[in-house]
């Protein structure tokens, strides 16, 4: 439901494939994402199962830190979190 909420309200919405997040994170995600954007992680059926928010850009590593309420991962690397996972980016 969160996906439908943001997809309608976001200024722009981008679907990034799992292969793009893994092989070309900088071009597919980093160059198109900004602080405050929401990102949903998507399963193989196209269903978003978790949403995180970008909160700080790390220009030296071409990466971001992110915020998530139910994610035990290291929140200092968006690239590490989404690599190999299909995502939806909502430009808020």
N, CA, C and O atoms as a GROMACS GRO file, in nm:
protein
  368
    1UNK      N    1   0.082  -0.119   0.000
    1UNK     CA    2   0.000   0.000   0.000
    1UNK      C    3   0.088   0.127   0.000
    1UNK      O    4   0.051   0.228  -0.059
    2UNK      N    5   0.202   0.119   0.066
    2UNK     CA    6   0.290   0.235   0.070
    2UNK      C    7   0.333   0.273  -0.071
    2UNK      O    8   0.341   0.392  -0.104
    3UNK      N    9   0.362   0.173  -0.153
    3UNK     CA   10   0.403   0.201  -0.292
    3UNK      C   11   0.295   0.280  -0.365
    3UNK      O   12   0.326   0.379  -0.431
    4UNK      N   13   0.171   0.238  -0.354
    4UNK     CA   14   0.063   0.307  -0.425
    4UNK      C   15   0.048   0.450  -0.373
    4UNK      O   16   0.022   0.542  -0.450
    5UNK      N   17   0.063   0.468  -0.244
    5UNK     CA   18   0.053   0.601  -0.184
    5UNK      C   19   0.158   0.694  -0.244
    5UNK      O   20   0.125   0.802  -0.293
    6UNK      N   21   0.285   0.653  -0.240
    6UNK     CA   22   0.392   0.739  -0.290
    6UNK      C   23   0.394   0.752  -0.441
    6UNK      O   24   0.425   0.859  -0.492
    7UNK      N   25   0.361   0.647  -0.512
    7UNK     CA   26   0.365   0.652  -0.659
    7UNK      C   27   0.271   0.759  -0.712
    7UNK      O   28   0.302   0.826  -0.810
    8UNK      N   29   0.157   0.776  -0.647
    8UNK     CA   30   0.060   0.877  -0.690
    8UNK      C   31   0.103   1.017  -0.648
    8UNK      O   32   0.079   1.113  -0.720
    9UNK      N   33   0.167   1.030  -0.534
    9UNK     CA   34   0.200   1.160  -0.477
    9UNK      C   35   0.340   1.211  -0.510
    9UNK      O   36   0.366   1.331  -0.499
   10UNK      N   37   0.427   1.124  -0.549
   10UNK     CA   38   0.566   1.165  -0.579
   10UNK      C   39   0.571   1.249  -0.706
   10UNK      O   40   0.488   1.233  -0.796
   11UNK      N   41   0.668   1.339  -0.711
   11UNK     CA   42   0.685   1.420  -0.830
   11UNK      C   43   0.727   1.336  -0.949
   11UNK      O   44   0.695   1.368  -1.064
   12UNK      N   45   0.799   1.227  -0.922
   12UNK     CA   46   0.847   1.137  -1.026
   12UNK      C   47   0.869   1.000  -0.961
   12UNK      O   48   0.893   0.990  -0.841
   13UNK      N   49   0.861   0.897  -1.042
   13UNK     CA   50   0.876   0.759  -0.996
   13UNK      C   51   0.965   0.685  -1.094
   13UNK      O   52   0.944   0.694  -1.215
   14UNK      N   53   1.064   0.611  -1.044
   14UNK     CA   54   1.153   0.534  -1.131
   14UNK      C   55   1.161   0.390  -1.084
   14UNK      O   56   1.174   0.363  -0.964
   15UNK      N   57   1.153   0.297  -1.177
   15UNK     CA   58   1.166   0.154  -1.151
   15UNK      C   59   1.307   0.115  -1.194
   15UNK      O   60   1.342   0.128  -1.311
   16UNK      N   61   1.390   0.067  -1.100
   16UNK     CA   62   1.528   0.030  -1.128
   16UNK      C   63   1.542  -0.120  -1.111
   16UNK      O   64   1.510  -0.174  -1.005
   17UNK      N   65   1.588  -0.187  -1.213
   17UNK     CA   66   1.600  -0.333  -1.209
   17UNK      C   67   1.709  -0.380  -1.114
   17UNK      O   68   1.800  -0.304  -1.078
   18UNK      N   69   1.699  -0.505  -1.072
   18UNK     CA   70   1.799  -0.565  -0.984
   18UNK      C   71   1.937  -0.566  -1.049
   18UNK      O   72   2.038  -0.543  -0.982
   19UNK      N   73   1.941  -0.591  -1.179
   19UNK     CA   74   2.071  -0.594  -1.247
   19UNK      C   75   2.133  -0.454  -1.251
   19UNK      O   76   2.256  -0.442  -1.243
   20UNK      N   77   2.052  -0.349  -1.262
   20UNK     CA   78   2.105  -0.213  -1.262
   20UNK      C   79   2.157  -0.173  -1.124
   20UNK      O   80   2.260  -0.106  -1.114
   21UNK      N   81   2.087  -0.212  -1.017
   21UNK     CA   82   2.134  -0.175  -0.883
   21UNK      C   83   2.265  -0.244  -0.850
   21UNK      O   84   2.345  -0.194  -0.772
   22UNK      N   85   2.286  -0.360  -0.910
   22UNK     CA   86   2.409  -0.436  -0.883
   22UNK      C   87   2.526  -0.394  -0.973
   22UNK      O   88   2.637  -0.373  -0.924
   23UNK      N   89   2.501  -0.381  -1.102
   23UNK     CA   90   2.610  -0.357  -1.195
   23UNK      C   91   2.643  -0.209  -1.218
   23UNK      O   92   2.756  -0.177  -1.255
   24UNK      N   93   2.547  -0.120  -1.198
   24UNK     CA   94   2.572   0.020  -1.228
   24UNK      C   95   2.499   0.111  -1.128
   24UNK      O   96   2.420   0.196  -1.168
   25UNK      N   97   2.527   0.092  -0.999
   25UNK     CA   98   2.460   0.168  -0.893
   25UNK      C   99   2.475   0.318  -0.914
   25UNK      O  100   2.377   0.392  -0.899
   26UNK      N  101   2.594   0.365  -0.947
   26UNK     CA  102   2.617   0.510  -0.961
   26UNK      C  103   2.524   0.571  -1.064
   26UNK      O  104   2.457   0.671  -1.035
   27UNK      N  105   2.518   0.514  -1.181
   27UNK     CA  106   2.434   0.572  -1.288
   27UNK      C  107   2.285   0.547  -1.264
   27UNK      O  108   2.203   0.637  -1.286
   28UNK      N  109   2.250   0.428  -1.219
   28UNK     CA  110   2.109   0.391  -1.206
   28UNK      C  111   2.042   0.445  -1.079
   28UNK      O  112   1.922   0.471  -1.079
   29UNK      N  113   2.120   0.463  -0.973
   29UNK     CA  114   2.061   0.505  -0.846
   29UNK      C  115   2.124   0.635  -0.794
   29UNK      O  116   2.054   0.734  -0.774
   30UNK      N  117   2.254   0.635  -0.772
   30UNK     CA  118   2.320   0.749  -0.707
   30UNK      C  119   2.298   0.880  -0.783
   30UNK      O  120   2.265   0.982  -0.722
   31UNK      N  121   2.316   0.879  -0.914
   31UNK     CA  122   2.302   1.002  -0.993
   31UNK      C  123   2.157   1.050  -1.004
   31UNK      O  124   2.134   1.162  -1.050
   32UNK      N  125   2.061   0.968  -0.964
   32UNK     CA  126   1.920   1.002  -0.979
   32UNK      C  127   1.846   1.019  -0.846
   32UNK      O  128   1.725   1.044  -0.844
   33UNK      N  129   1.918   1.004  -0.735
   33UNK     CA  130   1.853   1.003  -0.605
   33UNK      C  131   1.902   1.120  -0.520
   33UNK      O  132   2.018   1.161  -0.529
   34UNK      N  133   1.811   1.172  -0.436
   34UNK     CA  134   1.843   1.288  -0.355
   34UNK      C  135   1.801   1.265  -0.210
   34UNK      O  136   1.717   1.179  -0.181
   35UNK      N  137   1.859   1.341  -0.120
   35UNK     CA  138   1.824   1.334   0.021
   35UNK      C  139   1.674   1.356   0.037
   35UNK      O  140   1.618   1.451  -0.018
   36UNK      N  141   1.608   1.268   0.112
   36UNK     CA  142   1.464   1.278   0.135
   36UNK      C  143   1.380   1.188   0.046
   36UNK      O  144   1.262   1.168   0.072
   37UNK      N  145   1.440   1.133  -0.060
   37UNK     CA  146   1.364   1.043  -0.148
   37UNK      C  147   1.333   0.912  -0.076
   37UNK      O  148   1.409   0.867   0.010
   38UNK      N  149   1.221   0.852  -0.112
   38UNK     CA  150   1.183   0.722  -0.058
   38UNK      C  151   1.219   0.615  -0.161
   38UNK      O  152   1.206   0.637  -0.281
   39UNK      N  153   1.263   0.500  -0.113
   39UNK     CA  154   1.298   0.388  -0.201
   39UNK      C  155   1.231   0.262  -0.148
   39UNK      O  156   1.249   0.225  -0.032
   40UNK      N  157   1.152   0.197  -0.233
   40UNK     CA  158   1.090   0.070  -0.195
   40UNK      C  159   1.169  -0.045  -0.254
   40UNK      O  160   1.207  -0.041  -0.371
   41UNK      N  161   1.194  -0.147  -0.174
   41UNK     CA  162   1.256  -0.270  -0.220
   41UNK      C  163   1.146  -0.359  -0.274
   41UNK      O  164   1.040  -0.371  -0.212
   42UNK      N  165   1.169  -0.422  -0.388
   42UNK     CA  166   1.064  -0.490  -0.462
   42UNK      C  167   1.100  -0.637  -0.484
   42UNK      O  168   1.214  -0.668  -0.518
   43UNK      N  169   1.003  -0.725  -0.464
   43UNK     CA  170   1.028  -0.868  -0.488
   43UNK      C  171   1.010  -0.904  -0.635
   43UNK      O  172   0.978  -0.817  -0.716
   44UNK      N  173   1.030  -1.030  -0.669
   44UNK     CA  174   1.025  -1.074  -0.809
   44UNK      C  175   0.887  -1.062  -0.872
   44UNK      O  176   0.875  -1.066  -0.995
   45UNK      N  177   0.783  -1.046  -0.791
   45UNK     CA  178   0.646  -1.030  -0.843
   45UNK      C  179   0.607  -0.883  -0.859
   45UNK      O  180   0.494  -0.852  -0.897
   46UNK      N  181   0.701  -0.792  -0.831
   46UNK     CA  182   0.674  -0.650  -0.844
   46UNK      C  183   0.606  -0.589  -0.723
   46UNK      O  184   0.553  -0.479  -0.731
   47UNK      N  185   0.609  -0.660  -0.611
   47UNK     CA  186   0.544  -0.612  -0.489
   47UNK      C  187   0.650  -0.550  -0.397
   47UNK      O  188   0.750  -0.614  -0.363
   48UNK      N  189   0.628  -0.425  -0.358
   48UNK     CA  190   0.719  -0.358  -0.265
   48UNK      C  191   0.700  -0.418  -0.126
   48UNK      O  192   0.587  -0.430  -0.079
   49UNK      N  193   0.811  -0.455  -0.061
   49UNK     CA  194   0.801  -0.519   0.069
   49UNK      C  195   0.868  -0.439   0.181
   49UNK      O  196   0.853  -0.474   0.298
   50UNK      N  197   0.942  -0.336   0.147
   50UNK     CA  198   1.009  -0.254   0.250
   50UNK      C  199   1.041  -0.119   0.187
   50UNK      O  200   1.080  -0.113   0.071
   51UNK      N  201   1.026  -0.011   0.264
   51UNK     CA  202   1.058   0.122   0.214
   51UNK      C  203   1.156   0.189   0.308
   51UNK      O  204   1.142   0.182   0.431
   52UNK      N  205   1.256   0.253   0.249
   52UNK     CA  206   1.359   0.322   0.325
   52UNK      C  207   1.369   0.465   0.271
   52UNK      O  208   1.323   0.494   0.161
   53UNK      N  209   1.430   0.554   0.349
   53UNK     CA  210   1.444   0.693   0.308
   53UNK      C  211   1.591   0.731   0.302
   53UNK      O  212   1.668   0.700   0.393
   54UNK      N  213   1.628   0.800   0.195
   54UNK     CA  214   1.766   0.847   0.178
   54UNK      C  215   1.783   0.967   0.270
   54UNK      O  216   1.703   1.060   0.267
   55UNK      N  217   1.890   0.966   0.352
   55UNK     CA  218   1.906   1.081   0.442
   55UNK      C  219   2.041   1.152   0.435
   55UNK      O  220   2.052   1.262   0.488
   56UNK      N  221   2.142   1.095   0.373
   56UNK     CA  222   2.269   1.167   0.361
   56UNK      C  223   2.350   1.114   0.244
   56UNK      O  224   2.366   0.992   0.228
   57UNK      N  225   2.400   1.205   0.163
   57UNK     CA  226   2.481   1.170   0.046
   57UNK      C  227   2.628   1.162   0.087
   57UNK      O  228   2.679   1.249   0.157
   58UNK      N  229   2.696   1.057   0.044
   58UNK     CA  230   2.839   1.039   0.068
   58UNK      C  231   2.908   1.050  -0.068
   58UNK      O  232   2.921   0.952  -0.140
   59UNK      N  233   2.952   1.170  -0.102
   59UNK     CA  234   3.008   1.194  -0.235
   59UNK      C  235   3.139   1.121  -0.258
   59UNK      O  236   3.169   1.084  -0.372
   60UNK      N  237   3.219   1.098  -0.154
   60UNK     CA  238   3.347   1.031  -0.174
   60UNK      C  239   3.329   0.884  -0.211
   60UNK      O  240   3.417   0.825  -0.275
   61UNK      N  241   3.217   0.823  -0.172
   61UNK     CA  242   3.191   0.682  -0.201
   61UNK      C  243   3.078   0.662  -0.302
   61UNK      O  244   3.043   0.548  -0.334
   62UNK      N  245   3.020   0.770  -0.352
   62UNK     CA  246   2.903   0.762  -0.442
   62UNK      C  247   2.797   0.671  -0.380
   62UNK      O  248   2.751   0.575  -0.442
   63UNK      N  249   2.761   0.702  -0.256
   63UNK     CA  250   2.667   0.620  -0.180
   63UNK      C  251   2.583   0.711  -0.091
   63UNK      O  252   2.605   0.832  -0.088
   64UNK      N  253   2.489   0.654  -0.020
   64UNK     CA  254   2.403   0.726   0.073
   64UNK      C  255   2.392   0.649   0.203
   64UNK      O  256   2.412   0.527   0.206
   65UNK      N  257   2.360   0.720   0.310
   65UNK     CA  258   2.310   0.653   0.429
   65UNK      C  259   2.158   0.661   0.418
   65UNK      O  260   2.106   0.743   0.342
   66UNK      N  261   2.089   0.579   0.492
   66UNK     CA  262   1.943   0.577   0.482
   66UNK      C  263   1.879   0.550   0.616
   66UNK      O  264   1.946   0.505   0.710
   67UNK      N  265   1.751   0.576   0.625
   67UNK     CA  266   1.675   0.552   0.747
   67UNK      C  267   1.570   0.445   0.720
   67UNK      O  268   1.505   0.446   0.615
   68UNK      N  269   1.555   0.353   0.816
   68UNK     CA  270   1.455   0.247   0.806
   68UNK      C  271   1.417   0.204   0.946
   68UNK      O  272   1.504   0.192   1.033
   69UNK      N  273   1.291   0.183   0.971
   69UNK     CA  274   1.248   0.152   1.107
   69UNK      C  275   1.258   0.003   1.142
   69UNK      O  276   1.266  -0.031   1.260
   70UNK      N  277   1.257  -0.083   1.045
   70UNK     CA  278   1.256  -0.227   1.077
   70UNK      C  279   1.364  -0.304   1.002
   70UNK      O  280   1.344  -0.418   0.962
   71UNK      N  281   1.476  -0.242   0.985
   71UNK     CA  282   1.584  -0.300   0.908
   71UNK      C  283   1.710  -0.307   0.994
   71UNK      O  284   1.758  -0.204   1.041
   72UNK      N  285   1.762  -0.426   1.015
   72UNK     CA  286   1.879  -0.442   1.103
   72UNK      C  287   2.011  -0.424   1.029
   72UNK      O  288   2.118  -0.443   1.088
   73UNK      N  289   2.006  -0.390   0.903
   73UNK     CA  290   2.128  -0.373   0.823
   73UNK      C  291   2.204  -0.246   0.865
   73UNK      O  292   2.152  -0.164   0.940
   74UNK      N  293   2.326  -0.231   0.816
   74UNK     CA  294   2.406  -0.112   0.836
   74UNK      C  295   2.345   0.000   0.753
   74UNK      O  296   2.341  -0.010   0.630
   75UNK      N  297   2.299   0.105   0.815
   75UNK     CA  298   2.230   0.213   0.745
   75UNK      C  299   2.324   0.313   0.680
   75UNK      O  300   2.280   0.418   0.633
   76UNK      N  301   2.454   0.283   0.675
   76UNK     CA  302   2.551   0.373   0.615
   76UNK      C  303   2.578   0.345   0.468
   76UNK      O  304   2.657   0.416   0.406
   77UNK      N  305   2.514   0.244   0.411
   77UNK     CA  306   2.540   0.212   0.271
   77UNK      C  307   2.413   0.169   0.199
   77UNK      O  308   2.371   0.053   0.208
   78UNK      N  309   2.352   0.264   0.128
   78UNK     CA  310   2.236   0.229   0.047
   78UNK      C  311   2.277   0.131  -0.062
   78UNK      O  312   2.203   0.037  -0.092
   79UNK      N  313   2.394   0.152  -0.120
   79UNK     CA  314   2.444   0.062  -0.224
   79UNK      C  315   2.451  -0.081  -0.173
   79UNK      O  316   2.407  -0.174  -0.241
   80UNK      N  317   2.505  -0.100  -0.054
   80UNK     CA  318   2.514  -0.233   0.004
   80UNK      C  319   2.377  -0.294   0.032
   80UNK      O  320   2.360  -0.415   0.024
   81UNK      N  321   2.279  -0.209   0.065
   81UNK     CA  322   2.145  -0.258   0.099
   81UNK      C  323   2.065  -0.298  -0.025
   81UNK      O  324   1.993  -0.398  -0.020
   82UNK      N  325   2.077  -0.224  -0.134
   82UNK     CA  326   1.990  -0.249  -0.250
   82UNK      C  327   2.060  -0.322  -0.365
   82UNK      O  328   1.995  -0.354  -0.465
   83UNK      N  329   2.188  -0.349  -0.354
   83UNK     CA  330   2.260  -0.416  -0.462
   83UNK      C  331   2.196  -0.551  -0.495
   83UNK      O  332   2.185  -0.639  -0.409
   84UNK      N  333   2.155  -0.566  -0.619
   84UNK     CA  334   2.093  -0.690  -0.664
   84UNK      C  335   1.944  -0.699  -0.634
   84UNK      O  336   1.884  -0.805  -0.651
   85UNK      N  337   1.884  -0.589  -0.588
   85UNK     CA  338   1.741  -0.587  -0.556
   85UNK      C  339   1.673  -0.484  -0.646
   85UNK      O  340   1.723  -0.373  -0.664
   86UNK      N  341   1.559  -0.520  -0.702
   86UNK     CA  342   1.479  -0.424  -0.779
   86UNK      C  343   1.424  -0.320  -0.682
   86UNK      O  344   1.380  -0.355  -0.572
   87UNK      N  345   1.426  -0.193  -0.722
   87UNK     CA  346   1.375  -0.087  -0.636
   87UNK      C  347   1.287   0.010  -0.714
   87UNK      O  348   1.296   0.022  -0.836
   88UNK      N  349   1.202   0.077  -0.640
   88UNK     CA  350   1.126   0.192  -0.691
   88UNK      C  351   1.178   0.313  -0.617
   88UNK      O  352   1.186   0.312  -0.494
   89UNK      N  353   1.213   0.419  -0.692
   89UNK     CA  354   1.256   0.544  -0.631
   89UNK      C  355   1.143   0.645  -0.648
   89UNK      O  356   1.093   0.667  -0.758
   90UNK      N  357   1.103   0.706  -0.537
   90UNK     CA  358   1.000   0.811  -0.537
   90UNK      C  359   1.067   0.943  -0.508
   90UNK      O  360   1.124   0.962  -0.401
   91UNK      N  361   1.060   1.035  -0.602
   91UNK     CA  362   1.123   1.166  -0.586
   91UNK      C  363   1.023   1.257  -0.516
   91UNK      O  364   0.923   1.298  -0.575
   92UNK      N  365   1.051   1.288  -0.391
   92UNK     CA  366   0.954   1.361  -0.309
   92UNK      C  367   0.978   1.510  -0.304
   92UNK      O  368   0.904   1.582  -0.238
   0.00000   0.00000   0.00000
